[in-house]
């Protein structure tokens, strides 16, 4: 399976969508979606644009590198949490990362979604 196809499947699963539904969002049939994910066909720009509108990280799909979070879009609460995190000892930061990963995975499973993509530690 090609890197792009594998990452496209990961994004579809992250969003909790079937191949049929995801293909409809992108404007293609389920069999075309399957070929994209298996590496048998490459998705076109219009397809990628449509799935991006539904939350797919296209930079990740194409390059394997996640789109960086824009810090200027953080709420005041998120800024406070980030500031507190940065003020912690490394060991405490490690514990917080483990805790938030576990909680996010639990939330995703409760919402019927599959495993979240791995985040850098």
Order of alpha helices (4+ residues) and beta strands (2+ residues): alpha-alpha-alpha-alpha-alpha-alpha-alpha
